[in-house]
């Protein structure tokens, strides 16, 4: 799992984007959490671990395009779906807050936030 920094384009939230053999991650926090979750899956504490899972919040209509939320991670823990998002204070935007609310309203899912 080697890390190569992306040298181009300054990140929007001053995070350091990285690329590993597991894929591209928007921050070190997201990558480190992925590594922890991989270990938990290997230890059989969680199952069905996935990255960058899309949830449609509002379908495309004559009023505009589809609005969706992309979860950093999803997995099953004790048979229950868990949605995780790595967050810093800078990434807790008003738009994120709205999408978090829509996830709860449409799917009955509360997003588990992983912070620094």
N, CA, C and O atoms as a DFTB+ gen file, in Angstrom:
464 C
 N C O
     1  1       0.820      -1.188       0.000
     2  2       0.000       0.000       0.000
     3  2       0.864       1.251       0.000
     4  3       0.870       1.988       0.986
     5  1       1.585       1.506      -1.070
     6  2       2.431       2.689      -1.150
     7  2       1.624       3.945      -1.397
     8  3       0.551       3.892      -2.000
     9  1       2.130       5.067      -0.939
    10  2       1.442       6.343      -1.088
    11  2       2.217       7.225      -2.054
    12  3       3.429       7.388      -1.918
    13  1       1.516       7.794      -3.032
    14  2       2.083       8.784      -3.938
    15  2       1.233      10.034      -3.869
    16  3       0.037       9.971      -4.152
    17  1       1.804      11.163      -3.506
    18  2       1.049      12.414      -3.413
    19  2       0.709      12.933      -4.799
    20  3       1.455      12.723      -5.755
    21  1      -0.411      13.604      -4.895
    22  2      -0.769      14.294      -6.124
    23  2      -0.161      15.686      -6.026
    24  3      -0.464      16.421      -5.087
    25  1       0.667      16.053      -6.949
    26  2       1.356      17.336      -6.888
    27  2       0.554      18.452      -7.558
    28  3       0.832      19.627      -7.317
    29  1      -0.417      18.122      -8.380
    30  2      -1.134      19.150      -9.126
    31  2      -2.387      19.595      -8.379
    32  3      -2.959      18.841      -7.591
    33  1      -2.799      20.824      -8.638
    34  2      -4.025      21.412      -8.088
    35  2      -4.070      21.414      -6.562
    36  3      -4.150      20.360      -5.931
    37  1      -4.020      22.582      -5.994
    38  2      -4.147      22.710      -4.543
    39  2      -5.529      22.241      -4.125
    40  3      -6.519      22.648      -4.734
    41  1      -5.627      21.402      -3.113
    42  2      -6.928      20.881      -2.684
    43  2      -7.834      21.980      -2.120
    44  3      -7.369      22.956      -1.530
    45  1      -9.101      21.794      -2.315
    46  2     -10.110      22.763      -1.892
    47  2     -10.109      22.970      -0.380
    48  3     -10.272      24.094       0.094
    49  1      -9.926      21.888       0.379
    50  2     -10.005      21.972       1.839
    51  2      -8.650      21.786       2.521
    52  3      -8.595      21.429       3.698
    53  1      -7.553      22.026       1.789
    54  2      -6.186      21.887       2.295
    55  2      -5.853      20.461       2.739
    56  3      -4.942      20.242       3.538
    57  1      -6.592      19.515       2.216
    58  2      -6.300      18.104       2.482
    59  2      -5.250      17.629       1.483
    60  3      -5.034      18.262       0.449
    61  1      -4.614      16.534       1.794
    62  2      -3.602      15.984       0.892
    63  2      -4.174      14.738       0.223
    64  3      -4.335      13.697       0.861
    65  1      -4.477      14.855      -1.062
    66  2      -4.992      13.712      -1.810
    67  2      -3.852      12.735      -2.046
    68  3      -2.712      13.134      -2.284
    69  1      -4.177      11.456      -1.976
    70  2      -3.151      10.429      -2.175
    71  2      -3.690       9.302      -3.051
    72  3      -4.897       9.069      -3.125
    73  1      -2.772       8.618      -3.706
    74  2      -3.105       7.447      -4.517
    75  2      -2.306       6.275      -3.975
    76  3      -1.105       6.389      -3.731
    77  1      -2.978       5.155      -3.789
    78  2      -2.338       3.941      -3.290
    79  2      -2.732       2.790      -4.199
    80  3      -3.459       2.978      -5.174
    81  1      -2.258       1.625      -3.883
    82  2      -2.662       0.444      -4.646
    83  2      -4.147       0.141      -4.445
    84  3      -4.743      -0.595      -5.231
    85  1      -4.746       0.711      -3.387
    86  2      -6.182       0.538      -3.135
    87  2      -7.032       1.571      -3.866
    88  3      -8.257       1.455      -3.869
    89  1      -6.420       2.574      -4.483
    90  2      -7.166       3.589      -5.218
    91  2      -6.801       4.999      -4.786
    92  3      -5.795       5.224      -4.114
    93  1      -7.644       5.942      -5.187
    94  2      -7.444       7.352      -4.882
    95  2      -8.267       7.725      -3.648
    96  3      -9.416       7.309      -3.498
    97  1      -7.655       8.514      -2.775
    98  2      -8.313       8.953      -1.543
    99  2      -8.224      10.468      -1.453
   100  3      -7.200      11.052      -1.807
   101  1      -9.291      11.109      -0.982
   102  2      -9.335      12.567      -0.905
   103  2      -8.507      13.144       0.236
   104  3      -8.230      14.343       0.253
   105  1      -8.110      12.305       1.190
   106  2      -7.307      12.802       2.306
   107  2      -6.568      11.645       2.966
   108  3      -6.892      10.475       2.762
   109  1      -5.568      12.006       3.763
   110  2      -4.862      10.986       4.539
   111  2      -5.813      10.333       5.527
   112  3      -5.762       9.121       5.736
   113  1      -6.688      11.136       6.139
   114  2      -7.664      10.598       7.093
   115  2      -8.514       9.509       6.437
   116  3      -8.741       8.451       7.023
   117  1      -8.981       9.781       5.216
   118  2      -9.802       8.790       4.507
   119  2      -8.998       7.517       4.236
   120  3      -9.509       6.411       4.407
   121  1      -7.759       7.671       3.821
   122  2      -6.917       6.506       3.550
   123  2      -6.646       5.707       4.824
   124  3      -6.757       4.482       4.820
   125  1      -6.294       6.385       5.904
   126  2      -6.005       5.682       7.169
   127  2      -7.247       4.956       7.683
   128  3      -7.151       3.845       8.204
   129  1      -8.414       5.588       7.533
   130  2      -9.650       4.920       7.967
   131  2      -9.905       3.685       7.099
   132  3     -10.346       2.651       7.602
   133  1      -9.629       3.792       5.803
   134  2      -9.781       2.638       4.916
   135  2      -8.916       1.479       5.406
   136  3      -9.373       0.337       5.456
   137  1      -7.677       1.773       5.764
   138  2      -6.758       0.734       6.249
   139  2      -7.310       0.072       7.510
   140  3      -7.222      -1.146       7.662
   141  1      -7.879       0.872       8.412
   142  2      -8.478       0.315       9.629
   143  2      -9.656      -0.594       9.294
   144  3      -9.797      -1.679       9.858
   145  1     -10.498      -0.139       8.372
   146  2     -11.670      -0.934       8.002
   147  2     -11.276      -2.231       7.301
   148  3     -11.916      -3.263       7.502
   149  1     -10.239      -2.186       6.490
   150  2      -9.750      -3.409       5.831
   151  2      -9.318      -4.423       6.892
   152  3      -9.618      -5.612       6.780
   153  1      -8.614      -3.949       7.919
   154  2      -8.199      -4.843       9.003
   155  2      -9.403      -5.406       9.757
   156  3      -9.413      -6.583      10.118
   157  1     -10.415      -4.573       9.994
   158  2     -11.626      -5.048      10.669
   159  2     -12.345      -6.105       9.831
   160  3     -12.898      -7.063      10.372
   161  1     -12.334      -5.927       8.508
   162  2     -12.967      -6.919       7.645
   163  2     -12.176      -8.227       7.661
   164  3     -12.766      -9.307       7.694
   165  1     -10.860      -8.137       7.638
   166  2     -10.034      -9.344       7.703
   167  2     -10.227     -10.084       9.026
   168  3     -10.143     -11.311       9.079
   169  1     -10.489      -9.321      10.098
   170  2     -10.734      -9.909      11.412
   171  2     -12.188     -10.365      11.567
   172  3     -12.587     -10.843      12.629
   173  1     -12.972     -10.211      10.502
   174  2     -14.378     -10.631      10.470
   175  2     -15.264      -9.861      11.462
   176  3     -16.285     -10.377      11.916
   177  1     -14.867      -8.628      11.795
   178  2     -15.680      -7.756      12.649
   179  2     -16.735      -7.025      11.818
   180  3     -17.802      -6.668      12.318
   181  1     -16.409      -6.806      10.515
   182  2     -17.346      -6.203       9.572
   183  2     -17.293      -7.018       8.287
   184  3     -16.364      -7.797       8.075
   185  1     -18.309      -6.831       7.422
   186  2     -18.346      -7.517       6.131
   187  2     -18.797      -6.537       5.061
   188  3     -19.275      -5.442       5.358
   189  1     -18.636      -6.953       3.811
   190  2     -19.145      -6.222       2.646
   191  2     -18.642      -4.771       2.590
   192  3     -19.410      -3.856       2.296
   193  1     -17.364      -4.573       2.870
   194  2     -16.752      -3.245       2.859
   195  2     -16.666      -2.720       1.427
   196  3     -16.188      -3.409       0.526
   197  1     -17.143      -1.475       1.234
   198  2     -17.110      -0.830      -0.086
   199  2     -16.683       0.619       0.074
   200  3     -16.837       1.213       1.140
   201  1     -16.143       1.179      -1.006
   202  2     -15.737       2.581      -1.056
   203  2     -16.572       3.328      -2.083
   204  3     -17.026       2.754      -3.073
   205  1     -16.770       4.631      -1.828
   206  2     -17.389       5.545      -2.788
   207  2     -18.728       5.013      -3.311
   208  3     -18.916       4.840      -4.515
   209  1     -19.641       4.762      -2.390
   210  2     -20.956       4.224      -2.739
   211  2     -21.939       5.378      -2.921
   212  3     -22.077       6.241      -2.055
   213  1     -22.611       5.372      -4.062
   214  2     -23.546       6.451      -4.420
   215  2     -24.959       6.142      -3.931
   216  3     -25.459       5.029      -4.092
   217  1     -25.593       7.155      -3.328
   218  2     -26.992       7.083      -2.907
   219  2     -27.732       8.230      -3.584
   220  3     -27.333       9.387      -3.454
   221  1     -28.802       7.918      -4.301
   222  2     -29.604       8.954      -4.953
   223  2     -30.522       9.567      -3.905
   224  3     -31.298       8.865      -3.256
   225  1     -30.425      10.888      -3.747
   226  2     -31.247      11.598      -2.768
   227  2     -32.507      12.158      -3.412
   228  3     -33.594      12.093      -2.838
   229  1     -32.351      12.707      -4.608
   230  2     -33.484      13.231      -5.381
   231  2     -33.285      12.781      -6.821
   232  3     -32.243      13.039      -7.423
   233  1     -34.284      12.113      -7.362
   234  2     -34.193      11.609      -8.729
   235  2     -34.198      12.757      -9.742
   236  3     -34.706      13.843      -9.463
   237  1     -33.632      12.503     -10.903
   238  2     -33.677      13.464     -11.998
   239  2     -35.144      13.712     -12.347
   240  3     -35.960      12.791     -12.355
   241  1     -35.455      14.955     -12.631
   242  2     -36.830      15.290     -12.999
   243  2     -36.807      16.446     -13.986
   244  3     -35.738      16.886     -14.411
   245  1     -37.970      16.930     -14.347
   246  2     -38.035      18.066     -15.262
   247  2     -37.476      19.335     -14.612
   248  3     -37.229      20.328     -15.298
   249  1     -37.276      19.304     -13.286
   250  2     -36.759      20.467     -12.569
   251  2     -35.241      20.481     -12.447
   252  3     -34.660      21.490     -12.046
   253  1     -34.594      19.371     -12.789
   254  2     -33.139      19.359     -12.713
   255  2     -32.560      17.962     -12.662
   256  3     -33.270      16.959     -12.731
   257  1     -31.260      17.933     -12.541
   258  2     -30.526      16.665     -12.547
   259  2     -30.664      15.938     -11.205
   260  3     -31.125      16.493     -10.208
   261  1     -30.251      14.704     -11.229
   262  2     -30.240      13.878     -10.019
   263  2     -29.308      14.510      -8.976
   264  3     -28.263      15.065      -9.314
   265  1     -29.703      14.415      -7.724
   266  2     -28.856      14.861      -6.621
   267  2     -28.509      13.624      -5.809
   268  3     -29.387      12.864      -5.401
   269  1     -27.200      13.432      -5.581
   270  2     -26.771      12.224      -4.894
   271  2     -25.743      12.538      -3.820
   272  3     -25.162      13.622      -3.770
   273  1     -25.545      11.555      -2.973
   274  2     -24.525      11.608      -1.926
   275  2     -23.617      10.411      -2.151
   276  3     -24.097       9.302      -2.384
   277  1     -22.308      10.626      -2.083
   278  2     -21.357       9.526      -2.243
   279  2     -20.673       9.293      -0.900
   280  3     -19.927      10.140      -0.409
   281  1     -20.941       8.139      -0.324
   282  2     -20.366       7.774       0.967
   283  2     -18.915       7.363       0.791
   284  3     -18.568       6.693      -0.182
   285  1     -18.067       7.762       1.731
   286  2     -16.680       7.308       1.690
   287  2     -16.627       5.791       1.812
   288  3     -15.936       5.122       1.043
   289  1     -17.365       5.249       2.789
   290  2     -17.340       3.799       3.042
   291  2     -18.719       3.307       3.449
   292  3     -19.486       4.025       4.091
   293  1     -19.021       2.080       3.068
   294  2     -20.185       1.370       3.592
   295  2     -19.726      -0.032       3.967
   296  3     -18.808      -0.585       3.361
   297  1     -20.378      -0.592       4.973
   298  2     -20.085      -1.960       5.382
   299  2     -21.222      -2.460       6.260
   300  3     -22.077      -1.691       6.699
   301  1     -21.212      -3.759       6.505
   302  2     -22.187      -4.359       7.407
   303  2     -21.484      -4.686       8.721
   304  3     -20.406      -5.280       8.740
   305  1     -22.123      -4.284       9.816
   306  2     -21.625      -4.596      11.151
   307  2     -22.783      -5.181      11.934
   308  3     -23.790      -4.513      12.168
   309  1     -22.635      -6.427      12.336
   310  2     -23.722      -7.156      13.013
   311  2     -24.995      -7.142      12.178
   312  3     -26.096      -7.030      12.717
   313  1     -24.843      -7.256      10.852
   314  2     -25.994      -7.302       9.950
   315  2     -26.610      -5.959       9.629
   316  3     -27.563      -5.903       8.852
   317  1     -26.105      -4.871      10.195
   318  2     -26.648      -3.520       9.968
   319  2     -25.737      -2.751       9.023
   320  3     -24.513      -2.823       9.129
   321  1     -26.349      -2.011       8.094
   322  2     -25.589      -1.178       7.173
   323  2     -25.043       0.043       7.905
   324  3     -25.779       0.745       8.598
   325  1     -23.743       0.287       7.742
   326  2     -23.092       1.466       8.316
   327  2     -22.553       2.301       7.157
   328  3     -21.900       1.785       6.250
   329  1     -22.840       3.597       7.210
   330  2     -22.340       4.551       6.223
   331  2     -21.366       5.460       6.951
   332  3     -21.714       6.057       7.970
   333  1     -20.138       5.569       6.433
   334  2     -19.132       6.419       7.062
   335  2     -18.649       7.489       6.102
   336  3     -18.546       7.274       4.894
   337  1     -18.354       8.657       6.678
   338  2     -17.771       9.754       5.926
   339  2     -16.678      10.372       6.780
   340  3     -16.917      10.715       7.938
   341  1     -15.479      10.520       6.223
   342  2     -14.397      11.178       6.953
   343  2     -14.577      12.677       6.782
   344  3     -14.773      13.165       5.669
   345  1     -14.511      13.406       7.894
   346  2     -14.810      14.834       7.884
   347  2     -13.821      15.624       8.707
   348  3     -13.329      15.169       9.740
   349  1     -13.541      16.826       8.218
   350  2     -12.837      17.840       9.005
   351  2     -13.839      18.976       9.181
   352  3     -14.903      18.956       8.563
   353  1     -13.524      19.944       9.996
   354  2     -14.455      21.066      10.174
   355  2     -14.678      21.787       8.843
   356  3     -15.769      22.302       8.598
   357  1     -13.663      21.829       7.987
   358  2     -13.781      22.506       6.693
   359  2     -14.732      21.787       5.743
   360  3     -15.374      22.432       4.914
   361  1     -14.833      20.469       5.849
   362  2     -15.683      19.720       4.910
   363  2     -17.111      19.524       5.415
   364  3     -17.936      18.922       4.728
   365  1     -17.403      20.029       6.609
   366  2     -18.781      19.985       7.109
   367  2     -19.528      21.221       6.604
   368  3     -19.878      22.120       7.368
   369  1     -19.753      21.230       5.306
   370  2     -20.392      22.368       4.655
   371  2     -21.910      22.313       4.833
   372  3     -22.455      21.318       5.313
   373  1     -22.572      23.380       4.444
   374  2     -24.042      23.402       4.495
   375  2     -24.621      22.369       3.530
   376  3     -25.627      21.725       3.829
   377  1     -23.977      22.215       2.371
   378  2     -24.446      21.216       1.406
   379  2     -24.323      19.817       1.987
   380  3     -25.237      19.005       1.840
   381  1     -23.206      19.523       2.645
   382  2     -23.052      18.218       3.284
   383  2     -24.142      18.020       4.339
   384  3     -24.727      16.941       4.432
   385  1     -24.415      19.059       5.132
   386  2     -25.460      18.963       6.153
   387  2     -26.818      18.642       5.548
   388  3     -27.581      17.851       6.104
   389  1     -27.115      19.249       4.419
   390  2     -28.379      18.976       3.736
   391  2     -28.423      17.539       3.230
   392  3     -29.434      16.855       3.384
   393  1     -27.334      17.083       2.630
   394  2     -27.295      15.709       2.125
   395  2     -27.375      14.698       3.265
   396  3     -27.999      13.646       3.128
   397  1     -26.746      15.020       4.380
   398  2     -26.823      14.155       5.562
   399  2     -28.280      14.038       6.031
   400  3     -28.738      12.950       6.380
   401  1     -28.989      15.148       6.037
   402  2     -30.396      15.145       6.427
   403  2     -31.243      14.346       5.435
   404  3     -32.127      13.588       5.834
   405  1     -30.967      14.521       4.150
   406  2     -31.724      13.794       3.135
   407  2     -31.464      12.292       3.213
   408  3     -32.368      11.502       2.942
   409  1     -30.257      11.884       3.575
   410  2     -29.974      10.452       3.778
   411  2     -30.846       9.896       4.899
   412  3     -31.387       8.795       4.793
   413  1     -30.975      10.674       5.974
   414  2     -31.812      10.244       7.098
   415  2     -33.282      10.197       6.698
   416  3     -33.991       9.255       7.053
   417  1     -33.743      11.199       5.967
   418  2     -35.155      11.269       5.564
   419  2     -35.528      10.194       4.547
   420  3     -36.554       9.529       4.689
   421  1     -34.693      10.025       3.521
   422  2     -35.046       9.096       2.437
   423  2     -34.752       7.644       2.777
   424  3     -35.542       6.756       2.455
   425  1     -33.614       7.398       3.428
   426  2     -33.185       6.020       3.666
   427  2     -33.227       5.606       5.133
   428  3     -33.040       4.431       5.447
   429  1     -33.472       6.563       6.040
   430  2     -33.452       6.235       7.464
   431  2     -32.048       5.905       7.934
   432  3     -31.874       5.149       8.890
   433  1     -31.046       6.464       7.271
   434  2     -29.645       6.168       7.593
   435  2     -28.982       7.393       8.193
   436  3     -29.050       8.489       7.637
   437  1     -28.338       7.193       9.341
   438  2     -27.535       8.238       9.943
   439  2     -26.080       8.001       9.559
   440  3     -25.554       6.903       9.740
   441  1     -25.439       9.031       9.032
   442  2     -24.049       8.917       8.591
   443  2     -23.134       8.993       9.801
   444  3     -23.245       9.906      10.619
   445  1     -22.232       8.028       9.908
   446  2     -21.220       8.014      10.970
   447  2     -20.048       8.847      10.476
   448  3     -19.432       8.524       9.460
   449  1     -19.741       9.918      11.197
   450  2     -18.658      10.811      10.796
   451  2     -17.373      10.441      11.534
   452  3     -17.364      10.283      12.755
   453  1     -16.301      10.307      10.777
   454  2     -14.984      10.037      11.318
   455  2     -14.196      11.334      11.194
   456  3     -13.989      11.839      10.091
   457  1     -13.755      11.872      12.334
   458  2     -13.071      13.170      12.336
   459  2     -11.622      12.999      12.770
   460  3     -11.232      11.995      13.367
   461  1     -10.842      14.025      12.441
   462  2      -9.429      14.047      12.869
   463  2      -9.340      14.150      14.347
   464  3      -8.240      14.182      14.898
